[in-house]
Amino acid sequence: MTFEELKVAPALIAALARQKITVPTAIQAAALPLLAEGKDAYLRAETGTGKTLAYLLPLFARIVVEEAATQVVVLAPTHELAIQIHRACCDLATAAGLALRSVLLIGGTPLDRQVEKLKKKPHVVVGTPGRVVDLLRAGKLKVHLVKCLVLDEADRLLAAEGLPLIDAIVRALPRRRQTLFVSATETPEASATAAKIAPDHVVVATAAAPISAAIEHLYLVCEARDKPDLLRKLLHALEPERAIVFVHRNETAEEVAAKLEYHHIAVADLHGAFGKLDRKEAMDDFRRGKVRVLLASDVAARGLDIAGVSHVFNLDVPTLSKAYLHRVGRTARAGATGTAITLLGQTELRLIDRFARELGIELHAVRLREGRVVAADEGPEGPRR
């Protein structure tokens, strides 16, 4: 289908074209007609499939720009995701020539500055639940004219520990509104809570996308204690434009960051052990190219869409094929090629067979020789390729 066939407004189609988006993704094609009708829905699709635009396009079409009031509230579980959604709102509005105002409400930034921005009556509010509730209780955020509530990464927002905040926001909003839940995955707990919040919602789900054929999958067998040093050598050998390094534990992230910085390799640490301001600075540095290596856990990186990632390193190997799929899918986007490299021990080799079988991919064993990445079985007489 085309955006024209989906009845997207011409100004928004032109804005998408300026961003080199001309063909709707599967989730966009499935969701746009339903959301344009104002139906409650749970959108479920893989990371990087355009879920943000799947809800922003129909919501932008329904916003009355002349009405100086908050009409859409978008909630996100992390500062990084909220910033990304807010940026997408601003970029879309600017490209479409819409006088649509969006404000970002997250912790770690001065409250009085956000209050001043709210006085301008933004059409769209994007924020984290804690800060949104703070401003609601202070009477600074007016939501009586809100037409739609979006819970992005709904499975995290609807987890038990966050429910009191979500409940406070839902109760503050008009009962007659559209409610959207958006996520790459869906848990039984999130589904049950979503049914309570919006009993008539429909589920819009697309099948898992295959791994891009533009990704080269490599693995290197090593001892766990050697991984930080091997990563450093791989970064020198491959010279990635931007690389994401996935780790499981705080201690691993700290050790790797220290090792790389000692060898003058700038690194941004997004791991959960750091504060909100530190994570924001890490993302800003990585997006701007100030640093080319980002350390992250699966949770910290969820929902983030980062352009220009040329390499993904699994310093700690994922145990599930789906987790591998999510990680490596952050490279080889928008027609580019990418490389995924997994470092693992002898006892974890069975995971390589699992990934190959369940994901339908080929993974090639490599090693480092004289500063180059070569096939594991290559002799001194010839290059790997």
C-alpha positions in Angstrom: 0.0 0.0 0.0 0.9 3.7 -0.3 0.5 6.5 2.2 -2.0 8.0 -0.3 -4.1 4.8 -0.2 -4.0 5.0 3.6 -5.4 8.5 3.3 -2.5 10.2 5.1 -2.8 14.0 4.8 -0.8 15.4 1.8 1.3 17.6 4.1 2.3 14.6 6.2 3.1 12.5 3.1 5.4 15.4 1.9 7.0 15.5 5.3 7.7 11.8 5.1 9.2 12.1 1.7 11.6 14.7 3.0 12.7 12.2 5.5 13.1 9.6 2.7 10.1 7.6 3.9 7.9 6.7 0.9 6.5 3.2 1.6 4.5 2.4 4.8 5.8 -0.5 7.0 3.6 -3.5 7.8 2.6 -2.1 11.2 1.8 1.3 9.7 -0.4 -0.1 7.0 -2.3 -2.2 9.5 -2.6 0.5 12.2 -3.3 3.7 10.3 -6.9 3.0 9.2 -7.9 1.8 12.7 -6.3 4.7 14.6 -7.7 7.2 12.2 -11.2 6.0 13.2 -10.3 6.7 16.8 -10.3 3.1 18.0 -8.3 1.9 21.0 -5.5 -0.4 20.0 -2.5 -2.4 21.1 0.2 -2.1 18.4 2.8 -4.9 18.6 5.7 -5.1 16.2 9.5 -5.6 16.2 11.9 -2.7 17.1 12.7 -0.5 14.2 9.5 -1.2 12.2 8.1 2.4 12.4 5.7 2.1 15.4 6.2 5.7 16.4 5.0 7.0 13.0 2.2 4.4 13.1 0.5 6.4 15.9 1.9 9.9 15.2 0.5 10.1 11.7 -3.1 9.6 12.6 -2.8 11.6 15.8 -1.3 14.6 14.0 -4.2 14.5 11.5 -6.7 14.8 14.4 -5.0 17.6 16.3 -6.6 20.9 15.9 -3.7 23.3 15.7 -5.8 26.3 16.3 -6.9 24.9 19.6 -4.4 26.0 22.2 -4.6 22.9 24.5 -2.9 19.6 25.1 -4.6 17.0 23.0 -2.2 14.1 23.0 -0.2 12.6 25.9 2.6 10.1 25.1 4.2 8.2 27.9 7.5 6.4 27.8 9.4 4.4 30.5 12.8 6.0 30.0 14.2 9.4 29.3 16.0 8.2 26.2 12.8 6.9 24.6 10.8 10.0 25.6 13.5 12.2 24.0 13.4 10.1 20.8 9.6 10.3 20.5 9.7 14.1 21.2 12.3 14.5 18.5 10.1 12.5 16.1 7.2 14.8 16.9 9.2 18.0 16.3 10.8 16.6 13.1 7.4 15.6 11.6 5.7 18.8 12.5 8.6 20.9 11.1 8.8 18.9 7.8 5.0 19.1 7.4 4.9 22.9 8.1 2.5 22.4 11.0 2.4 25.0 13.8 2.2 22.1 16.2 3.8 22.4 19.6 5.3 19.5 21.5 6.9 19.6 25.0 9.1 17.1 26.7 8.5 16.3 30.4 11.2 14.2 32.0 13.0 14.3 35.3 16.5 15.5 35.7 15.7 18.8 34.1 14.5 22.0 35.9 10.8 21.8 36.8 10.3 25.5 36.4 11.5 25.5 32.8 9.0 22.8 32.0 6.2 24.8 33.7 7.1 27.8 31.5 6.8 25.6 28.4 3.4 24.3 29.5 2.1 27.9 29.7 2.4 27.9 25.9 -0.2 25.2 25.8 1.5 22.5 23.8 -0.6 20.2 21.6 1.5 17.2 22.4 3.1 16.2 25.7 5.7 13.5 25.7 7.1 12.4 29.0 7.9 9.8 31.7 5.1 8.9 34.1 6.8 10.3 37.2 7.3 13.8 35.9 3.9 13.9 34.2 2.2 13.0 37.5 4.3 15.7 39.4 3.0 18.3 37.0 -0.6 17.0 37.1 -0.6 17.2 40.9 0.9 20.6 40.8 -2.0 21.8 38.6 0.5 22.9 35.9 -0.4 20.3 33.2 -4.0 20.7 32.0 -5.4 17.5 30.3 -9.2 18.1 30.2 -9.1 18.3 26.4 -6.8 15.3 25.7 -8.1 13.2 22.9 -5.5 10.4 23.0 -3.2 8.7 25.5 -0.3 6.6 24.1 1.7 4.2 26.3 4.9 3.5 24.3 6.8 0.4 25.5 3.5 -0.5 27.2 4.8 -3.8 28.6 7.2 -1.9 30.8 4.9 1.0 31.7 2.2 -1.5 32.8 4.5 -3.5 35.0 3.3 -3.8 38.6 5.8 -1.2 40.0 4.7 1.5 37.6 1.0 1.0 37.8 0.2 3.6 40.5 1.6 6.4 38.3 -0.2 5.1 35.2 -3.4 4.8 37.1 -3.1 8.4 38.4 -2.6 9.7 34.8 -5.5 7.6 33.4 -7.9 8.9 36.1 -6.9 12.5 35.3 -7.7 12.2 31.6 -11.2 12.5 30.0 -13.0 9.2 29.9 -13.9 9.7 26.2 -10.5 9.4 24.7 -8.5 7.1 22.5 -6.0 4.9 24.3 -3.0 3.3 22.5 -0.6 0.7 23.8 2.6 0.2 21.8 5.4 -2.4 22.3 7.7 -4.9 20.6 6.5 -7.6 23.0 3.4 -8.2 25.1 3.3 -9.8 28.5 0.2 -11.4 30.1 0.3 -8.8 32.8 0.4 -5.9 30.3 -2.4 -7.5 28.3 -4.6 -7.8 31.4 -4.0 -4.3 32.5 -4.6 -2.9 29.0 -7.9 -4.7 28.9 -8.9 -2.9 32.1 -7.9 0.5 30.9 -9.4 0.1 27.4 -11.7 -2.9 27.4 -12.6 -2.6 23.7 -9.1 -2.2 22.3 -8.1 -4.2 19.3 -4.7 -5.9 18.9 -2.7 -4.9 15.8 0.3 -7.2 15.4 2.7 -7.9 12.6 4.9 -11.0 12.2 8.5 -10.9 13.3 10.6 -9.4 10.6 13.4 -11.6 9.2 16.9 -10.6 10.0 18.3 -8.3 7.3 20.4 -10.1 4.7 22.7 -7.0 4.8 24.1 -8.1 8.3 27.3 -10.2 8.5 27.2 -12.5 11.5 30.5 -13.3 13.1 31.5 -15.0 16.4 34.8 -15.3 18.2 35.5 -18.0 20.9 37.5 -16.7 23.9 37.8 -16.7 27.6 35.5 -14.4 29.5 38.4 -12.6 31.1 39.8 -11.7 27.7 36.7 -10.1 26.3 37.4 -6.4 27.3 40.8 -6.6 25.6 39.5 -8.4 22.6 36.8 -5.8 22.2 39.4 -3.1 22.2 41.4 -4.9 19.5 38.3 -5.5 17.4 37.4 -1.9 17.5 40.8 -1.0 16.2 40.7 -3.6 13.5 37.2 -2.9 12.3 37.0 0.9 12.9 33.2 1.0 13.2 31.3 4.2 12.3 29.1 3.6 15.4 29.0 0.5 17.5 26.7 -0.7 20.2 28.2 -3.1 22.7 25.7 -5.2 24.7 26.5 -6.4 28.2 24.5 -8.0 31.0 26.0 -6.7 34.2 27.0 -3.4 35.7 30.4 -4.7 36.6 31.1 -5.7 33.0 30.1 -2.3 31.7 32.3 -0.5 34.2 35.3 -2.7 33.4 34.9 -2.4 29.6 34.4 1.4 29.8 37.5 1.8 31.9 39.6 -0.5 29.6 38.5 1.4 26.5 39.0 4.8 28.0 42.5 3.8 29.2 43.3 3.1 25.6 41.9 6.4 24.4 38.7 5.0 22.9 35.8 7.3 23.7 32.8 5.4 25.0 29.3 6.3 26.2 27.7 4.1 28.9 24.0 3.8 28.7 23.9 1.0 31.3 21.4 1.2 34.1 24.0 1.8 36.8 24.2 5.4 35.8 21.9 8.4 36.5 19.4 9.9 34.2 21.5 12.9 33.2 24.4 10.6 32.5 22.3 8.4 30.2 21.0 11.5 28.4 24.5 12.8 27.9 25.6 9.3 26.7 22.9 9.2 24.1 23.5 12.8 22.9 27.3 12.1 22.5 26.6 8.9 20.6 24.0 10.4 18.2 26.2 13.4 17.5 29.2 11.2 16.7 31.2 12.6 19.6 31.8 9.0 20.7 31.5 5.9 18.4 31.0 3.2 21.0 27.8 2.8 23.2 27.6 0.3 26.0 24.1 -0.8 26.7 22.0 -3.6 28.3 19.0 -5.0 26.5 16.7 -3.0 28.8 18.5 0.3 28.4 18.5 0.0 24.6 14.9 -1.0 24.2 12.8 1.1 21.8 15.7 3.3 20.8 16.2 3.8 17.0 19.8 5.1 16.4 20.9 5.9 12.9 24.3 4.9 11.5 25.1 1.9 13.7 27.6 -0.1 11.6 28.5 -2.8 14.2 26.8 -4.6 17.1 29.0 -6.5 19.6 27.5 -9.1 21.9 30.1 -9.0 24.7 27.7 -11.1 26.8 26.0 -13.5 24.5 22.1 -13.5 24.6 20.6 -16.9 25.5 17.5 -16.5 23.3 17.3 -16.2 19.6 14.7 -13.4 19.9 17.2 -11.3 22.0 19.9 -11.8 19.4 17.4 -10.7 16.7 16.6 -7.5 18.6 20.2 -6.7 19.2 21.6 -7.2 15.7 18.5 -5.5 14.2 20.0 -2.2 15.3 22.5 -2.2 12.4 22.0 -2.5 8.6 19.1 -0.1 8.6 17.9 2.2 5.8 19.7 0.2 3.1 23.1 0.1 4.9 25.2 -3.0 5.6 26.2 -4.0 9.1 28.2 -6.5 11.1 27.3 -8.4 14.3 30.1 -10.0 16.3 29.4 -12.3 19.3 32.2 -13.1 21.8 31.5 -16.4 23.6 33.2 -19.2 25.5 33.4 -22.9 24.4 30.5 -23.9 26.6 28.3 -21.3 24.8 28.9 -22.6 21.3 25.6 -24.4 21.3 23.9 -21.0 21.1 25.5 -20.3 17.7 23.8 -23.5 16.4 20.5 -22.3 18.0 20.7 -18.8 16.4 21.5 -20.3 13.0 18.7 -22.8 13.2 15.9 -20.7 14.6 16.8 -17.5 12.8 17.9 -19.0 9.4 21.2 -17.2 9.4 24.9 -18.2 8.9 27.4 -17.3 11.6 31.1 -17.4 10.7 33.9 -18.2 13.2 36.6 -15.6 13.2 39.8 -14.7 15.1 42.2 -11.8 15.3 45.5 -12.2 13.5 48.1 -9.4 13.1 45.5 -6.7 13.8 43.0 -8.1 11.3 39.7 -10.1 11.6 40.2 -13.3 9.7 38.4 -16.6 9.4 39.1 -18.9 12.3 40.5 -21.6 10.0 42.6 -19.2 7.9 46.3 -19.9 7.6 49.1 -17.4 7.1 49.0 -17.8 3.4 45.8 -15.9 2.6 43.2 -13.3 3.7 39.8 -14.3 4.8 38.1 -12.7 1.8 
